[in-house]
Amino acid sequence: MSACTGDAKPAATAPASIAIGLLVPTGGPNAQLGQQATLGARLAIEVVNRDIPTKPLPLPLGPSVGLHGNTKLSLLTSNTDSAPEKVDKEATKLVDDGAVGLVLADTIEVTQVASRVAEQLGVSLVDALSTSDGFGTNSRTGHFRIQPTDRREVGAALDLLYRYRGTPNQVKRIVTAAGTPATPALTEEANLLKGSIEDLSLSAGYEVPAKEKVVPLTGSEAGQPNGLVVKGDAVLAIVTSAAEASAANDLAVKLKGTAQVIAIGPAVSALDGVKNQTALRATGWSNEFATRNPTAQVIGAMFEQAYHTKLTEVAANAFMATMTLAMSMDQATDYSKQAVRNSVQQLTLPATQTIMPWNGVRFDGNGVNQLAAGVVEQRTSNGYMLVHPAELAITQVSSL
């Protein structure tokens, strides 16, 4: 009888399923972005829930199907239309419907709102796309950004140029090219990038011209050197739109044989649609490297089999963000929002457990992935080729 009246509590039973919420624009001007991100997130859920004995993946999920305790993972999706005013309602609905963590793939304007809302809701927000250094100043502990920051992309570009010190191609001065961004949020990001280019260039021993001597990427003189670039210079072109990406490439064509142009910023992927591409680009994803990454090879094949299309950059980023949250949930003490957030903060993944050209995933106190590394690509007749860092590249820059 005494055993029946003891204080011992029964062990908690793991739930049959648990949900991740996905915030993406499946309608509106960025519907294609949202559709690609949704496919990447869905594949991540499939990887967690399916038994794949013939395609082992080096991911730290247990041998059983689902998360620990055989808990299955589900995906709840909300359409933002890339409209900041919709984010509060859509994120709250996801959490009310059972999501214990959120994944986001959207514009910087939506992200600014989503970061604040997630903090108010007490949930983790794993951000698939944002690179702006401005998010690190918000003092929000639940906004985790998997991409390399803009500042790290600048560092990658300068590291590539540093490799040519002491050669005939040595760069002596770093010139900035920039336009007039369309929104205040992009203007802030571009200004932070300008500051990073100046700070990091001076620290690396390069000369920099006066701040007002910026090569224009918008207006009637877009893509024109205007005598601001000479032999021995390199140009870092900040691109925040497709038009600026095109202007940066026009600049690279005009400066061929004089100075190398490296595009950097939130719209570098827009170079995909530019003809006669000459500019290099700094980015956080390389499809060419993915063809050599064993884990990415498996994921890419699964993606193509499931959706009859090749894995895109946006889909890969959303896959990695969703897997980051899922693996954190698997390691959490329980599936409460706070426990999951704590687990994301403590998560460490090595490079072999990602599909990205990074050193892995580990977040600092500001939500920055400390192990995310920028790479530099060059367009060739065979598509984009990774040319930096040297240890990941199989070819060198052909025109530096």
N, C-alpha and C positions, 0 to 999 in steps of 0.2 A: 504494500500500500504506500509505503514511504517513497518508493521509486515513482509511483504515479503522481505524487505531489511535488516532485523536485522542480528546481528553477531552470533546468536545462531547456534550451529552445531548439526546436527542430531546425535542421540545416535548410538554408534557403534553396528553393528549387529554381533552377535556371528556366527562364521563359522559353516557350517554344520558338518564338521569333522576336526579333528586334529590328527597328527601322532606322535607316539613314535618310535624311531629307536632302533633296537636290534642288537648288535654286538656279534656274537657267532661263534664257529667253527662247521659248519654243515658238513664239510668235513675234511679230514686229520686225524691225529692220535687221536684227541680229539672229533671226530664227535659225539660220544655217549653223551658226556657232552653237546654239542651244541643242540642236539636233545631234551634232557631232559629240558634244559633251555628254548628252544622255546615253548615247551608244557606248561611250567609254565607261561611264559609271555602271551601266547595266552589265557590261562584261566583267567588271570587278566583282559585282554581286554574284555573278555566275561562277567565277573562280572560287569564291569563298564557299558557295553552297554545293558545288559539284564535286564528286569524286573523280579525279583525273589520274588514274594509275599509270596510264601510258604516256602521260605528259607531265612528269614531275616538275614542279616549280620550286625554286629555292626561297619560298616565302615562309615566314615564321608562324604559319597557322598549323594547328595540330593535324594528325593523320585522319581524324574524323571529319565528317562533312559538317560544314558550318563553323560557328565560333565555339569557344569552350562550352562544355555542357550540351553539345549538339544543338545549340541555338542557331536557327536559320536567320539569315540576314535578308531584309527586304528593302526596297527603294521606293520612297514617296517623292514625287516630282511636282514642283510648282512653277508655273510660267510667270516670269517677271516682265516680259515684253521689253526688257532693258529700261524699264520706267522706275526711277528711284521711289516714286510715290506709292508704288505697289508693294515694295519690299516688306514693310512692316507687317501688312496683312498676310502676305504669302508665307513669310517665315513663321509667324505666329501660328498659322493654320497647320503648317508641317509639324511643329512641336506639339500642338494640341492633338494632332492625329497620331502621335506616338514617336516621332523622331527624337532620338536622344543626341543627335549630332547632325550638323549640316555641312554639305559640300556646295561650293559656289563656283560658277564659271560665268562671268558677266563683265560688263564695262566697269571702269574705275568709278563712275558716278554711282552705279548700283552698289558697288563694293563698299563705298564709304558709308552708305546707309546700312547695309547688311552687317557691317562690323559693329556698329552701334547697337542694332537690334539684337544681334546674337549675345552681346554683353548683357543686355537687359533681360534676355530670356535665360541666361546662365548656361548656354550650350556652346559646344565647340563649333567653330566655323573653319573648315579646312578649305582654303582658297586655292583654286587650280591655276589661275592665270595672272594674278596681280604681281607686279614687279616694283611698284613705286616705293621709294624709301620713306615717303611721307607717312605710311601706315605705322611705322615704327615709333612715331612720336605721339600716338593716340593713347598710350598707357592702357590698352585693352588686352587682357590676358587670354582671351579665348579666340582671337583671330590668328590662325596659323597659315602662313604663306609658304607653299612648297617651292615656288620658283626662285631662281637666283635674282637678287635685287638688281635694280638698274645700276647701282654703284658697283656691284660685282661684275656686271656685264662690261662696264667701263674698264674695270681692272683686267678682264680677260682680253679686251682689245689692246690695252697697253702692254700686257704681257706678250702678246704676239709680236708687237712692234719691237719690244726689248730684245727679242731673239735675234734681231738683225743689227744689234750694236756691234761696232767694229768691222762692218762689212760695207761695200759700196752702197748698199740700200739703207744704211743707217738713217733713222729719222731724228731730226733735231728739234722740231717744233710741232705742237699739236694745235690745230685750228678747229674751231667748232662751227658746225653748220646747223641752222635751226630755222623753223618757220614760226607762224603765229597759230598756236593750237586753237581748236574750235570751242573748247569749253574751259571754264576756270580750273577744273580738276586736272585736265591735261596740261594747262599752262603751269600749274604748280609742279607737276611731275617733270615737265621740260626744264623749269628753272632749277629744280634739284639736280637734274642731270647736268646742266651747265656747271653748277657748283662742283659736282663730282669730277667732271672732266678737268676743270682747272686745278682742283686740290690734288687729285691723283697724278696728273701730269707733272705738276711742279715737284711733288714728292719723288717721282721717278726720274727727275733730272731733266725734263723736257722744258723748253721755252714755251710760253703761251702768249698770244697777242693780247692786246687790250680788249676788255670785255665788249666794247661796242663794235669790234671788228669780227662780226659773225657773218658767215656766208649765208645768204637768204635761201630758204626753201619754200617760201610763199611769196606772192606778189608778182609784179611784172618782171623782176630780176631773179625769179626762182631758178635754182640750179646753175647760176652764173658765178664763176669764181670772183669776178670783179677785181682782179689783181690782188686779192687777199691771200692767195696761195702760191707758193714758190717751190722750186725743187728742194727736197729735204724736209718738206712738211708731210704730215698725215692729217686727214680730216676725219673727225668723229661727227657723224651727221645724226642729229636727233630727229626721229620720225615718229609723229603721232597720228598720221593719217595716210591713206593710200596716195594722195596727191604729194605729200612730202616724201614718201618713199620713192615715188617716180622722179621727183626733183633731185633727190639724193643720187639716184642712179644716173640721171642726166649729168650731174656734177662729176661723177666718177668717169663717165665717158669723156668729158671735156678735159679732165685732168690725167687721163691715162698717159703714163710715161713721165708725169711730173710728180703726182702725189697719190697715195692710196686713200680711198674713201671707205670707211667702215660705218655702216648704218647701225643704229642702236636706238632702243626705245620701244614703246608699246605697239608700234605698227610695222615692225620689221618683217612680219609674215606677209605683208602686202607686197613685198618684193617678188613673191611668187608669180604675180600677174604682170610683171614688168618685162618687156622685150629687151633683148641685147643687154642682159644684166651684167654689170661690171663691178658694182659695189660689193664689198664683203658685208657680212652681217653677223652681229653678236646675238646669240640666242640661248635659250635654255634647253632646246630639244634638237636632236639631229636624227633625221630619218635614216641617213646613211650609216650612222653609228648603230642605230637600232638593228640594222641588218647583220651587225657583227656581235650584238649583245645576246647571249643565249636566252636569257629570260624574255627580252623583247621579241626575239624570234618566235618563241612559243605564243606569246600574247598576240603578236601580229597575225600569226596563222589562225589563231582562234577567232580573232576579230573578223578576218576576211571570210572565214568559214561561216560565221554567224550572220554577218551583215552584207556579204558579197561586195565589199569595198575595202580598200586598204586603210590601215590605221593612220589617222591624221594627227597632226600636232595637238589640236584641241582635244580630240578623243583620248590621246595618250596622256595628256595632262589631267583630264578628268578621271581617267582610270587610276592614275597614280594618287590623286587626291582622295578618291574613294577608298582605295586600298590602304592608304595611310590611316584613315579614320577607322576602317574595319580592323586593321591589325592592332590599333590602339584599343578598340573595344574588346578584342580577343584577350588582351593583356590586362584589362581593367579588373579591379577587385569585384565590381558588380556593374550592372548596366545603367546605373543612375547617371544623370547628366554631369554631375560634379566628378564622379569617378572616371567617366570617359574623358572629361577635360583634363584631369590630372594625368591620365594615361597618355594622352597625346603629348602633353608637355614633357613626359619622361621617355617617350619613344626614341629608340635609336635603331636605324636600319642601315646596314652596310650597302655599298654599291651593288653587290650581287643580288640584293633583294629589291632592286628597282629596275625599271626599264629605261632609265634616263642616263645621260652622260655625266652623272654627278658622283660625288663621293658617298652619297647616301642621304638619309633624312635624320636631322636632329634639330629641334627648335630651341632657340634661346629665349630669354625672358620677354623679348619683344615680339615673339611669334615668327621670327625669321629662321628659315632653314639654313643652319650654319654650314651644312654639307653640300648645298646646291652650288654648282659651279657653272659659269658661263662658258660657252664654246663659240668659236668663230668658224663660219662656213663660207665657201666660195662656190659660185655657180659655174659648172662646167658643162660640156656637151652631154655628160652622163648624169646631170642633175647636181644637187648640192653635195659638196664634199667637205667633210670636217677637216680643217687645217690647223686648228689649235684647240686644246693643248697638244703638244707634240706627242705625248705618250698615248693619245687616243687617235691620232691622225695617221693615215696611210699615204698621204701626199702633202706636199708643201704648197704654199701660195705661189701661183704661177707668174704673178706680175709685180710682186713687191720689190 
